[in-house]
Amino acid sequence: MTFSIVGRCAQSGQFGVAISSSSPAVAARCAFAKAGVGAVATQNVTNPALGPLVLDQLRQGADAPAALQTAMASEGFPQYRQVLAIDGRGQSAIHSGENALGIWSATSGINCAAGGNLLASAEIPAAMVAGFEQAEGTLGDRLIAAMMAGLAAGGEAGPVHSAGLLVVDQQDWPYAELRCDWSETCPIQNIVEAWAIYKPQADAYVTRALTPTDAPSYGVPGDE
């Protein structure tokens, strides 16, 4: 019911997740990232606890394969879970249980890993990785390019209804967290449009948090 990608930007150090599903509010349950640590997507018959577990292992110094292995060792139903992780060195790790739904597959690329279940074809994750690697721009741009590539290659076997983009930079809070929790049209396109609006303002929101005296004008009455 889901296809996703986790990624790292070697230049900025940002981590992120982009995800879409036929289920509602997929990003609320399945996308996890921590600045300076890594990113995780946990999907299929989802156990959201696996995201923080993997990130905690990464924070303690484990690489992605070791962090994922440790987290899955405590999971009572690994055969139902699909998890993607990436660490601070760009190394990725993937777990896909044998009870993943429908056509499922996953693959790693340079600073990324993509996977999905109930896919239109097993080639979707490879198309997403290629889209990420060939795209230019910020990490958010490349994650969205990957999702669009997956969609163009067939995406899910059925319609998708929710999507999200999560990017972390240097702060404890997300650099960007955009979600479409339900749409009867194309939630991925909704995220594309939201990113186009949010991206030019993202750095200004960080400035407002850290040094509001240096922030750009708010453009409201009384703002000087």
N, C-alpha and C positions, 0 to 999 in steps of 0.2 A: 504493500500500500504506500510505499515511500521510496523516493530516491533523493540522495544527498551527497554533498561533498564537504570535506574538511580541508582547510588550506592554511598555508603559512606564506608570508611575504619575507623573502630573504633580505630585502633592502630595509623595510620599515620595522620588521619584527612583529608585525601584526599577525593575529590568528583569527580564523573565522570559520563559520559554517553556513552553508546555504542548503535549504531543504524544502521539499514539497511532498504532499500526500493527498490521497482521497479522503483521509480523516480530517476532522476539524482541529484547528489550533495545534498543528504538528510541531511548530517551533517551540511552543511552550513546554512540551514534554521531551523533546528530542535533541535540542541544540544546546551545547555547553562549550564555553571557552573561558580561559583565564589569562589575563595579560602576563607575558613573560613565561608562561607555562605551556599552553597548548590548547587544542580544541578536540572535541569529541561529539560524534553523533551516535545516538543509541536509538534503534528503530526495530521494525518488524513487530512482533508482539512485545511492546516496549516495556522495559524496566528503566524509568528515568534515574533511579539510584545509581546506575552504572556510570553515568556521566561524571558526577562528582567523585566517585570512587577512582576512576581513571585519572582525573585531574589531580587528585590528592597524591597519587603515586608519582605522577610526573613532577609535581611540586617538590616531592622528596628526593628527586634526582633520578628516578627510573626513566629509561627510554620508553618509547611508545610500545614496542612489543612486550617488554617486561611489565609495564603498567597495565596493559590490557590483560595479560596472562594472570596477574595477581587479582585483578578485579573479577575476572571470569571464574577464578577458583572459588570465590565466595557466592557465586550465582547458582541458585538452585535449579534453574531451567535453561542452561546454556544453549540447548538445542533449538530454542525458540528465539534467540536473540541475534541481532545483527548490530555490530558496533564498529565504528571507524574512529581512529585516533591519530593525532599528529603531535610531535614533540618539538622542542626548541631547536633541534638540529634539522628539522624537516623530515625526520624519519617517521614513517607511518606504520600502522598496524591495523589489521582487519580481523574480525571474527564474524563468521556467518554460520549459524547453527543449521543442522540438517533439516529442521522443521520450518525454515524460512518459507514464506508463502509464495506460491506461484513460481514464475520464472524469476530467479534471483542470481545476482552476481556482484562482484566487487573487484576493484583493481586500484593499484597505487601508481602514482606518477611522481614527477619532480615537485616536492613540497605540497603534495596533495594526495588524497585518496577519495574514491567515490564508490558508492554502492547503492543497491536498491533491491526491492522485492515486488512481486506482482508487476513485473516489468513487461513492456511490449516485446522486448527481446533482451537477451543476455549481453548485447553489445552496448547498452545504454551507458554503463559506467565508463567504458573505454572512450566513448564519445565525449563524456563530461570531462575526463582527464585531458583529452586532446584540446577541448575548448578552453580549459583553464591554462594549459601550457602555452597555447598559441595566442591568448589574449594579452593585451597591453593595459596599462593603467594601474590603478590601485588594487589592493586585494579585493575590495568590494566589487570592483569592475570585473575582475577575473572570476570570482565566485558566481556572479550573475551570468557571465558568458558561459560558464560551465553548465548552469541550469538551463539556459536557452539551448545549448547544444544537446543536452539530454532530452529536452522537450522536442527539438527538431528531429531527433533520432527515433522518436516514438514514445518516450516517457513511460508512464504507467500504462498498464493494459486498459484501464478505465480512466474516467475524468479525474483530474486533481481538483481539490477544493480549498486547500490551505497551503501557505508557503511562508518562509521566513529567511531573513539574512541577519546574522549576528557577527559583528567584528569587534575585537578588543585590541587596544593599542598599549598604552603605558599606565592607564589608571585602573582602579578596581572596578569601575563601572564600564559598561559597553561604550565603545566609540560609536557604534551604530547598532540598533536593534529594531529592525523593521519586520512587521508581521501582518499577514493577511490571514485571519483565523477562519474565514469562510467566504467563498465566492462561488457563484454558479457559472462564472465565466472562466477567467484564467488568473489564478492567484499569483502565478509567477510574473505575469505582465504587470499586475498591481505592484509587486515588489520592485520591478524595473522602474516603474513610474515614481514610486516613493523614493527610491535611491537617487534618481535624477534630481529630485527636489532637495533631498537631505544632504547629499554629498557636498555641494558648495558651502553648506553651513556647518558641516561637522566640526571643523577645527575651531570655529567661533564658539561653539557650545563648550568645547574644552576650555577655551580661554575664559569664558564667562564663569566657569566653575573654579578655575585656579586663580585668575587675576581679573576680576570683573572690571577693575579700573581701566584695563587695557582692551576691554571688549568693544567690538563694533557697536554702532548705534543700534538701539532696539527698534527705532522707527515708530515709536508710539507717543501719544501726547504726554508732555512733561519730560521727555527724554532729551537731555542736552549733550 
